[in-house]
Amino acid sequence: MKKFLVIQTAFIGDVVLVTGIIEKLHAHFPDAQIDCLVRKGNEALLTGHPFLHETLVWDKKEHKYRNLIHLIKKIRRTKYDTVINVQRFAATGILTVLSGAKETIGFDKNPWSRWFTHRVPHIVSTAAQPLHEIQRNQALIRRLTGDEPARPRLYPSEADVEKVAPYKTASYITISPASVWFTKQYPKEKWADFIKKAPLNYNIYLLGAPSDKELCTYLTQAGTNVTDLSGKLSFLQSAALMRDAQMNYTNDSAPMHFASALNAPVTAVYCSTIPAFGFGPLSDRRAIVEIQEPLDCRPCGLHGYKACPLGHFKCAFHIRDQQLLDTLI
């Protein structure tokens, strides 16, 4: 039996997108053992995943390198045939090289890639030559499975579905209003304006982490049909709720990828970033909302900033409410 380890210890959305590799590996090697290594806190995304044998967890906040040594020892004992490293950072490169695997695969931009058995060019997506992250990831396993990438997929359990069933008694939309980065987050005033103009026949559910409570509390004041669910649902429960929504509104952030992984309808609002970076929505029914006039300062960065570098944040404030409303039809 072949044994694969997939390494993705970045952020929530990155873990969702790497599930496309898991899907493709399972399709070509249905009897293989597939494991995945993620950073602590993201393992809940993969709970009950039918194609995963084990989810390894790296605690990067406390005793980071001590924990890395323990992981390397565990990985060496498992004797993987193939380790696939999706990241380009030194720590995971060291882990890959010391894994003891017969075959190690990673991007050439990883500082330790010269010691991988297979180095794959990391191609940056541009407007002229767009390349989605799932296509970039697929290049790592092209030799094993072919060119066509698989969509990412999450697997909410029956318990997750039951948890959110009471919220599905009428038509609804979800809004995931927060982002780690200020310049990737549609302003709270703009979300509130949209909520005030949204049709009253839809219930509106606000999704987010406990840390988003203040923002969501503010938004509940924008309409009588708004329910704050921030901090009340797990990742997979949120995904289960998004699956049957009439529309899911997100920033360029992890909830957009939740929608893609459930093939749920999604409207992604882009402020400082642009879809051409290669992380756009993948659902069959998807829409991208962004400022319609060109700005010399946009995009200002790949991941966003804690504040608009020029102080005006026009890329967000010049988006019209009607652009969001039009995607609900």
C-alpha positions as MATLAB code, in Angstrom:
seq = 'MKKFLVIQTAFIGDVVLVTGIIEKLHAHFPDAQIDCLVRKGNEALLTGHPFLHETLVWDKKEHKYRNLIHLIKKIRRTKYDTVINVQRFAATGILTVLSGAKETIGFDKNPWSRWFTHRVPHIVSTAAQPLHEIQRNQALIRRLTGDEPARPRLYPSEADVEKVAPYKTASYITISPASVWFTKQYPKEKWADFIKKAPLNYNIYLLGAPSDKELCTYLTQAGTNVTDLSGKLSFLQSAALMRDAQMNYTNDSAPMHFASALNAPVTAVYCSTIPAFGFGPLSDRRAIVEIQEPLDCRPCGLHGYKACPLGHFKCAFHIRDQQLLDTLI';
ca = [
       0.000    0.000    0.000;
       1.378    3.391   -1.031;
       1.638    6.082    1.624;
       1.337    9.792    0.825;
       1.844   12.810    3.057;
       0.566   16.215    1.905;
       2.021   19.237    3.742;
       0.103   22.516    4.001;
       0.695   24.402    7.241;
      -0.442   27.827    6.029;
      -3.850   29.428    6.615;
      -7.409   28.125    6.562;
      -8.130   28.889    2.920;
      -4.867   27.274    1.825;
      -5.860   24.044    3.582;
      -9.234   24.053    1.839;
      -7.555   24.454   -1.558;
      -5.053   21.662   -0.902;
      -7.932   19.200   -0.498;
      -7.969   19.157   -4.302;
      -4.677   17.223   -4.127;
      -6.234   14.768   -1.679;
      -9.205   14.259   -4.010;
      -6.958   13.629   -7.006;
      -4.609   11.275   -5.178;
      -7.533    9.212   -3.921;
      -9.050    9.016   -7.399;
      -5.812    7.569   -8.805;
      -4.710    5.562   -5.762;
      -7.949    4.508   -4.044;
      -6.203    2.029   -1.748;
      -3.394    4.348   -0.676;
      -2.895    5.823    2.778;
      -3.151    9.597    2.485;
      -2.196   11.808    5.431;
      -2.129   15.585    5.680;
      -0.041   17.894    7.860;
      -1.624   21.207    8.911;
      -0.942   23.892   11.492;
      -2.734   23.672   14.833;
      -6.228   25.112   14.602;
      -6.888   24.035   11.022;
      -7.289   20.321   11.667;
     -11.031   20.778   12.253;
     -11.443   21.393    8.525;
     -10.492   17.782    7.848;
     -12.486   16.092   10.621;
     -14.130   12.954    9.264;
     -12.573   13.343    5.815;
     -13.311   10.021    4.075;
     -10.057    9.897    2.112;
      -7.654   10.793    4.911;
      -6.059    8.214    7.158;
      -4.602   10.746    9.596;
      -4.295   14.499   10.028;
      -0.974   15.497   11.555;
      -0.882   18.763   13.496;
       2.020   21.154   13.926;
       1.726   23.622   16.802;
       3.679   26.586   15.426;
       2.870   29.021   18.249;
       4.349   27.227   21.252;
       7.665   25.342   21.080;
       7.579   25.558   17.284;
      10.887   23.832   16.561;
      10.626   21.293   19.343;
       7.280   20.266   17.884;
       8.816   20.159   14.420;
      11.450   17.684   15.630;
       8.734   15.455   17.105;
       6.867   15.587   13.792;
       9.960   14.626   11.811;
      10.467   11.586   14.046;
       6.841   10.542   13.650;
       6.944   11.020    9.894;
      10.136    8.993    9.558;
       8.541    6.124   11.508;
       5.591    6.063    9.105;
       7.911    5.505    6.123;
       5.977    7.416    3.477;
       6.494    6.605   -0.155;
       5.831   10.186   -1.251;
       5.841   13.509    0.592;
       4.220   16.418   -1.255;
       5.096   19.839    0.146;
       2.837   22.634   -1.089;
       4.685   25.345    0.827;
       7.743   27.394   -0.007;
       9.148   27.982    3.465;
      12.313   26.580    4.996;
      10.783   24.750    7.970;
       8.574   22.519    5.839;
      11.454   22.115    3.413;
      13.621   20.711    6.205;
      10.778   18.418    7.241;
      10.404   17.191    3.666;
      14.117   16.496    3.219;
      14.357   14.676    6.576;
      11.096   12.752    6.122;
      12.831    9.593    4.940;
      10.338    9.305    2.082;
      11.350    7.529   -1.098;
      10.088   10.488   -3.122;
       9.853   14.156   -2.110;
       8.076   16.760   -4.213;
       7.890   20.520   -3.772;
       8.151   23.901   -5.422;
      11.508   25.169   -6.590;
      11.114   28.337   -4.496;
      11.449   26.364   -1.289;
      14.960   27.044    0.087;
      15.487   23.297    0.569;
      14.136   22.238   -2.831;
      17.577   21.341   -4.210;
      17.385   18.253   -1.987;
      13.875   17.228   -3.116;
      13.721   14.364   -5.572;
      11.350   16.429   -7.750;
      11.379   20.232   -7.985;
       8.387   21.871   -9.653;
       8.459   25.458  -10.960;
       6.256   27.778   -8.915;
       4.487   29.946  -11.481;
       2.933   33.211  -10.358;
      -0.531   33.908  -11.731;
      -0.981   37.117  -13.724;
      -3.886   38.777  -15.512;
      -2.250   37.874  -18.836;
      -1.657   34.244  -17.799;
      -4.095   33.361  -15.014;
      -3.359   30.265  -12.990;
      -5.558   29.188  -10.116;
      -3.953   27.839   -6.953;
      -5.508   24.409   -7.533;
      -3.768   24.291  -10.928;
      -0.488   25.343   -9.351;
      -0.889   22.651   -6.680;
      -1.803   20.058   -9.289;
       1.568   20.596  -10.966;
       3.155   18.932   -7.938;
       1.402   15.632   -8.657;
       1.142   15.872  -12.442;
       3.554   12.980  -12.928;
       1.364   10.800  -10.732;
      -2.158   11.800  -11.740;
      -2.158   13.861  -14.945;
      -2.826   17.538  -15.606;
      -6.462   18.115  -14.670;
      -6.872   19.447  -11.111;
      -9.633   18.287   -8.808;
     -11.843   20.768   -7.055;
     -11.308   21.230   -3.334;
     -13.893   19.537   -1.177;
     -14.944   19.550    2.463;
     -17.071   16.911    4.158;
     -19.466   18.173    6.854;
     -20.768   15.293    8.978;
     -24.399   14.406    9.590;
     -24.036   16.068   12.983;
     -22.803   19.252   11.290;
     -25.803   19.215    8.962;
     -28.194   18.653   11.870;
     -26.617   21.539   13.792;
     -27.523   24.063   11.091;
     -30.850   22.526   10.016;
     -32.924   24.926   12.205;
     -31.544   27.859   10.203;
     -32.772   26.417    6.893;
     -36.528   26.703    7.397;
     -36.757   29.704    5.042;
     -34.717   31.208    2.202;
     -31.490   32.737    3.422;
     -28.166   34.248    2.525;
     -24.930   34.236    4.497;
     -22.402   37.003    4.928;
     -18.858   36.351    6.143;
     -17.876   39.976    6.734;
     -14.438   39.690    8.327;
     -10.892   39.207    7.118;
      -7.527   39.018    8.833;
      -6.367   41.875    6.584;
      -8.027   45.289    6.703;
      -7.580   45.968    2.986;
      -9.174   42.625    2.057;
     -12.254   43.307    4.200;
     -15.254   45.098    2.766;
     -15.925   47.965    5.204;
     -18.550   47.407    7.883;
     -20.458   50.483    6.713;
     -20.694   49.023    3.228;
     -21.872   45.646    4.516;
     -24.512   47.481    6.568;
     -25.715   49.414    3.512;
     -26.044   46.184    1.567;
     -28.002   44.528    4.384;
     -30.433   47.461    4.526;
     -31.129   47.125    0.798;
     -31.306   43.303    0.636;
     -34.789   41.816    0.108;
     -36.577   41.239    3.411;
     -37.795   37.793    2.338;
     -34.290   36.429    3.019;
     -32.944   35.614    6.451;
     -29.381   36.869    6.737;
     -26.845   34.862    8.740;
     -23.518   36.367    9.732;
     -20.659   33.875    9.883;
     -17.306   34.287   11.554;
     -14.982   33.485   14.425;
     -15.468   34.591   18.040;
     -13.063   37.445   17.283;
     -15.556   38.779   14.733;
     -18.285   39.277   17.336;
     -17.941   43.076   17.557;
     -18.221   43.462   13.786;
     -21.206   41.116   13.562;
     -22.979   42.801   16.470;
     -22.673   46.089   14.590;
     -24.171   44.521   11.461;
     -27.167   43.023   13.271;
     -28.383   46.587   13.767;
     -28.759   46.992   10.008;
     -31.823   44.753    9.702;
     -34.450   42.849   11.650;
     -33.810   39.729    9.570;
     -30.143   39.444   10.591;
     -28.832   36.691   12.894;
     -25.301   36.713   14.275;
     -23.775   33.233   14.217;
     -20.169   34.324   14.722;
     -18.368   32.000   17.105;
     -21.308   29.597   17.205;
     -20.455   27.295   14.310;
     -17.389   25.237   13.454;
     -15.715   25.459   10.063;
     -17.624   22.467    8.749;
     -20.926   23.612   10.243;
     -20.501   26.978    8.551;
     -19.802   25.165    5.283;
     -22.918   23.019    5.758;
     -25.008   26.168    6.176;
     -23.441   27.826    3.145;
     -24.226   24.839    0.940;
     -27.973   25.569    0.755;
     -27.900   29.366    0.850;
     -29.397   31.398   -1.969;
     -26.093   33.270   -1.965;
     -22.984   33.481    0.204;
     -21.217   36.829    0.420;
     -17.547   36.784    1.360;
     -14.357   38.772    1.143;
     -11.304   37.394   -0.620;
     -10.883   35.060    2.356;
     -11.341   31.518    3.659;
     -15.191   31.418    3.568;
     -14.998   31.955   -0.197;
     -13.056   28.693   -0.379;
     -15.597   26.982    1.910;
     -18.219   27.807   -0.711;
     -16.008   26.450   -3.493;
     -15.475   23.215   -1.548;
     -19.257   22.685   -1.246;
     -20.029   24.046   -4.743;
     -22.235   26.595   -3.003;
     -23.187   29.884   -4.694;
     -20.762   32.638   -3.784;
     -20.223   36.332   -4.349;
     -16.648   37.303   -3.540;
     -15.950   40.976   -2.835;
     -12.433   42.029   -3.815;
     -11.022   45.228   -2.365;
      -7.235   45.625   -2.531;
      -6.548   42.207   -4.060;
      -7.583   40.885   -7.477;
      -8.819   37.495   -8.766;
      -5.837   37.299  -11.121;
      -3.679   36.352   -8.124;
      -5.162   32.873   -8.581;
      -7.321   32.375   -5.502;
     -10.785   33.114   -6.902;
     -14.049   31.222   -6.288;
     -14.623   27.913   -8.074;
     -18.335   27.224   -7.526;
     -20.527   26.712  -10.581;
     -22.521   29.768   -9.527;
     -20.009   32.437   -8.635;
     -19.632   36.168   -8.975;
     -16.810   38.591   -8.358;
     -17.555   42.111   -7.177;
     -14.847   44.752   -7.417;
     -14.443   48.430   -8.184;
     -15.412   49.064  -11.799;
     -13.024   51.893  -12.562;
      -9.269   51.270  -12.676;
      -7.079   52.429   -9.799;
      -3.336   52.944  -10.244;
      -2.772   51.712   -6.681;
      -4.710   48.438   -7.067;
      -3.621   45.804   -6.327;
      -1.386   47.113   -3.556;
      -0.237   43.692   -2.355;
      -0.820   39.975   -2.552;
      -2.182   39.510    0.966;
      -3.427   42.938    1.979;
      -2.397   45.434    4.650;
      -3.532   46.572    8.080;
      -4.525   49.905    6.527;
      -4.855   51.430    3.075;
      -1.331   52.596    2.142;
      -2.767   55.791    0.630;
      -5.415   56.360    3.277;
      -8.472   56.531    0.992;
      -9.449   52.826    0.533;
     -11.242   53.692   -2.714;
     -11.009   50.074   -3.896;
     -13.633   49.233   -1.256;
     -15.668   52.380   -0.758;
     -16.255   52.887   -4.490;
     -17.940   49.506   -4.912;
     -21.677   50.079   -5.386;
     -24.331   48.303   -3.284;
     -26.157   47.373   -6.475;
     -23.225   45.258   -7.598;
     -23.820   42.940   -4.612;
     -27.596   43.017   -4.981;
     -27.392   42.030   -8.650;
     -25.792   38.684   -7.796;
     -28.761   37.690   -5.630;
     -31.142   37.466   -8.592;
];
